[in-house]
Amino acid sequence: MSRQWSVLGVPSSAGAHTPGLEQGPAAVRAAGLLSDLRAAGLQVDDRGDVPGFRWRPDPERQNGQNAAAVAAVADDVAAAVAAVLGEGRTPLVVGGDCSITVGVMAGFAQAARDPALLYMDGGPDLFTPGTRSNGNLDAMGVAHLLRLPGHLPEVAAVGPPLTPDRVVSYGDALPAEGPDVERDLLEELAITRISALDVHRDAHAAAAKALAAAESAGESFVLHFDVDVLRFAAMPIADVPDSGGEPIGLSLHEAMTSVSIFARSPRLAAVVLTEINPDHAPDSEVLSDFITALATALAA
């Protein structure tokens, strides 16, 4: 299998809590993304960045902040992804906040492709403006793809709807007990879920189960990789650190074991890397180590 990767940057924090994520694509490139991918034996080119957006307060839309900007960025992502797919290449989309995955899925639709979504994230992003009081849309991306009640039409309209049977949630650290909006929705919608606890028990088995589900859910699949799935104390690059409580996020080894298994599949059609805030890394080596590990996993 010989993939030809195209890196596409999305310097946007439109859907975030605060600024910072717009710096992600430049920081990832500076950390050696292109050189590490090539050193791992992968064919890759750089398509530059789509127009970005730096987060700002949106007092007129407090429960869905910067929705117009989120939709505009997603539209640009969709066009860029469709162009990469039209050349028979595999997009590696580097954000930016999680809402960019709405645009990635829309780009596949523009290219007349209908992938499943393997969502590797500390949370499945199933909130809506009615259940997320601070209004950050990066916690609502999958809810908008699924058109859950209360979604914002201008964001959902970027692409066609996704059905729950085409979503696989992987590595979440949702609480096992007590009320939780997202955990309840995963159960209600019958979305395949492999939690962080499952990965801790056996990363190989968990990833194999997720891969089988993703491959059976569509002709291909998009891997969304939010770095907040990682244990922040061990890899401090996420925009929103984990709490350090139970259940705790994935180790770098667990995460990259999973990515390497996903990358072996000929049905992997794109990777979306999100939520890297370089301001949180204590030194440059932290992000460089992560990028080297990711390149090695993708080359598996």
C-alpha positions in Angstrom: 0.0 0.0 0.0 1.5 3.3 -1.0 -0.3 6.4 0.2 0.6 9.9 -1.0 -0.1 12.3 1.9 -1.0 16.0 1.6 -0.6 18.1 4.7 -3.3 20.8 5.0 -3.1 23.4 7.8 -6.2 24.9 9.4 -4.9 27.7 11.7 -8.3 28.3 13.4 -9.4 28.5 17.0 -12.9 29.7 16.0 -14.6 26.8 17.9 -12.3 26.9 21.0 -12.5 28.3 24.5 -9.7 30.9 24.0 -6.9 31.6 21.5 -4.0 29.3 20.9 -5.1 26.6 18.6 -4.6 28.8 15.6 -0.8 28.4 16.2 -1.0 24.6 15.8 -0.2 24.1 12.1 2.8 26.3 12.2 4.1 24.7 15.4 3.6 21.2 14.0 5.5 22.0 10.9 8.3 23.7 12.9 8.4 20.5 15.1 9.4 18.5 12.0 6.2 17.1 10.6 7.2 17.0 7.0 10.7 15.8 7.6 9.6 13.2 10.1 7.0 11.8 7.7 9.6 11.6 4.9 12.2 10.0 7.2 9.6 7.4 8.1 9.3 6.5 4.4 6.1 8.3 3.6 5.4 10.3 0.4 4.1 13.8 1.5 3.6 17.3 0.2 2.5 20.5 1.9 -0.6 22.2 0.6 -0.2 25.2 3.0 -3.0 26.6 5.1 -6.6 27.5 4.5 -7.6 31.0 5.9 -7.6 30.9 9.6 -9.4 32.6 12.5 -8.2 33.6 16.0 -10.8 33.1 18.7 -12.6 36.1 20.1 -15.5 36.5 22.5 -18.9 36.4 20.9 -21.3 38.0 23.4 -24.2 38.0 20.9 -24.0 34.2 20.5 -22.8 33.0 23.9 -24.1 29.4 23.5 -22.6 29.0 20.0 -19.7 31.3 19.9 -18.2 32.3 16.5 -20.6 30.0 14.6 -20.2 32.0 11.4 -16.4 31.7 11.5 -16.6 28.0 12.4 -18.8 27.5 9.3 -16.6 29.6 7.1 -13.5 27.7 8.1 -15.2 24.4 7.6 -16.3 25.5 4.1 -12.7 26.3 3.2 -11.5 23.0 4.6 -14.1 21.1 2.6 -13.0 22.6 -0.7 -9.3 22.0 0.1 -9.9 18.4 1.2 -12.0 17.7 -1.9 -9.2 19.0 -4.1 -6.7 16.7 -2.4 -9.0 13.7 -2.8 -9.5 14.6 -6.4 -5.8 14.0 -7.0 -6.0 10.6 -5.4 -4.0 11.7 -2.3 -4.7 11.2 1.4 -5.3 14.4 3.4 -3.5 14.9 6.7 -5.4 17.9 8.1 -3.7 19.7 10.9 -5.7 22.1 13.1 -6.9 24.0 14.8 -9.9 23.1 16.8 -12.1 20.0 16.5 -14.8 21.7 14.6 -12.6 21.5 11.4 -13.7 17.8 11.1 -17.1 19.0 10.0 -15.3 20.5 7.0 -13.2 17.4 6.4 -16.3 15.2 6.2 -18.0 17.8 3.9 -14.9 17.6 1.6 -15.4 13.9 1.3 -19.0 14.4 0.3 -18.0 17.0 -2.3 -15.7 14.3 -3.7 -18.6 11.8 -3.8 -17.2 9.7 -1.0 -19.0 8.5 2.1 -16.5 7.5 4.9 -17.1 6.5 8.4 -15.7 8.5 11.2 -13.3 7.0 13.8 -13.3 9.7 16.5 -10.2 9.4 18.8 -10.9 12.1 21.4 -11.0 12.6 25.1 -14.8 13.2 24.6 -17.1 12.4 21.7 -18.1 16.1 21.1 -21.8 15.4 21.3 -22.7 18.7 23.1 -25.1 21.2 21.6 -25.7 24.9 22.5 -28.4 23.7 24.9 -26.1 21.5 26.8 -22.8 23.4 26.6 -23.2 26.7 28.5 -19.9 28.3 27.4 -20.7 27.7 23.7 -17.4 26.4 22.4 -18.2 24.6 19.2 -15.2 22.4 19.2 -17.2 20.3 21.8 -20.1 20.0 19.4 -18.7 18.9 16.1 -20.1 15.4 16.0 -23.4 16.6 17.3 -23.6 18.9 14.2 -22.6 16.1 11.9 -25.4 14.0 13.4 -27.9 16.9 13.3 -28.7 16.3 17.0 -31.6 18.4 18.3 -30.5 22.0 19.1 -27.7 22.1 16.6 -26.9 25.3 14.7 -28.1 25.1 11.1 -25.4 27.2 9.7 -22.7 24.9 11.0 -24.5 21.6 10.1 -25.3 22.9 6.6 -21.6 22.8 5.6 -22.0 19.1 4.7 -24.5 16.3 4.6 -25.6 14.5 7.7 -23.8 11.6 9.3 -25.7 8.7 10.8 -24.7 7.2 14.2 -23.9 3.8 12.7 -21.0 5.4 10.8 -19.4 6.8 14.0 -16.9 5.0 16.2 -15.9 6.7 19.5 -12.4 5.8 20.7 -10.5 6.6 23.8 -12.9 8.8 25.7 -12.4 9.5 29.4 -16.0 10.0 30.3 -17.0 9.2 33.8 -18.2 5.6 34.3 -20.9 6.6 36.8 -23.2 9.5 37.5 -25.0 11.7 35.0 -23.1 12.5 31.8 -24.7 14.0 28.7 -22.2 12.6 26.2 -22.1 9.1 27.7 -25.9 8.9 27.7 -26.0 10.0 24.1 -23.4 7.4 23.0 -25.7 4.8 24.5 -29.0 6.3 23.2 -27.6 6.5 19.7 -26.0 3.1 19.8 -22.6 4.6 18.7 -19.8 2.0 19.0 -17.7 3.1 21.9 -14.2 2.0 23.0 -13.3 4.0 26.1 -10.0 4.9 27.6 -10.5 2.2 30.1 -10.8 -0.3 27.3 -7.6 0.9 25.8 -5.8 0.7 29.1 -6.8 -2.9 29.5 -5.4 -3.9 26.1 -4.5 -1.3 23.5 -4.0 -3.8 20.6 -7.4 -5.4 21.2 -9.2 -2.1 21.6 -7.7 -0.7 18.4 -8.5 -3.8 16.5 -12.1 -3.7 17.7 -12.4 0.0 16.7 -10.8 -0.6 13.3 -13.2 -3.5 12.6 -16.2 -1.3 13.5 -14.9 1.6 11.3 -14.2 -0.7 8.3 -17.6 -2.2 8.5 -19.3 1.2 8.8 -18.2 2.7 5.5 -16.3 2.3 2.3 -13.4 4.0 4.1 -12.9 6.0 7.3 -11.5 9.3 8.5 -9.4 9.2 11.7 -10.0 12.2 13.9 -7.2 12.5 16.5 -7.7 15.1 19.2 -4.6 15.3 21.4 -6.7 15.8 24.5 -7.2 12.0 24.3 -3.6 11.9 25.8 -2.6 12.0 29.4 -1.7 15.6 29.8 1.0 15.0 32.5 2.9 12.8 30.1 2.3 14.8 26.9 1.3 18.4 27.7 0.2 19.8 24.3 -3.6 19.8 24.4 -5.6 22.9 24.6 -7.7 21.6 27.5 -5.7 19.4 29.9 -7.3 16.3 31.4 -8.2 16.5 35.0 -5.8 13.9 36.1 -8.7 12.0 37.7 -10.2 8.6 36.8 -10.5 7.5 34.1 -7.3 9.1 32.9 -6.3 9.7 29.3 -4.2 7.5 27.1 -0.4 7.2 27.3 1.5 8.2 24.2 2.4 4.5 23.7 -1.3 3.5 23.9 -2.3 6.2 21.5 0.5 5.5 18.9 -0.1 1.7 19.2 -3.7 2.5 18.2 -2.8 4.9 15.4 -0.3 2.3 13.9 -3.1 -0.3 13.8 -5.5 2.2 12.2 -2.8 3.2 9.7 -2.3 -0.3 8.4 -5.8 -0.4 7.0 -6.1 0.3 3.3 -9.5 2.0 4.2 -7.9 4.8 6.1 -8.8 7.8 3.9 -7.7 10.8 6.0 -6.3 11.9 9.3 -7.3 15.0 11.2 -5.0 16.2 14.0 -6.6 18.7 16.3 -6.4 20.7 19.5 -2.6 21.2 19.7 -1.9 24.4 21.7 1.9 24.9 21.5 1.7 27.5 24.4 1.1 24.5 26.7 4.3 22.6 25.8 7.0 23.3 28.4 9.7 23.1 25.7 10.1 22.5 22.0 11.2 18.9 22.5 7.8 17.9 23.8 6.0 18.6 20.5 8.9 17.3 18.5 8.7 14.0 20.3 5.0 13.8 19.7 5.4 14.5 15.9 8.1 11.9 15.6 5.9 9.3 17.3 3.0 10.2 15.1 5.1 9.9 11.9 6.4 6.5 13.0 2.8 5.3 13.7 1.5 6.5 10.4 4.3 4.7 8.6 3.4 1.4 10.3 
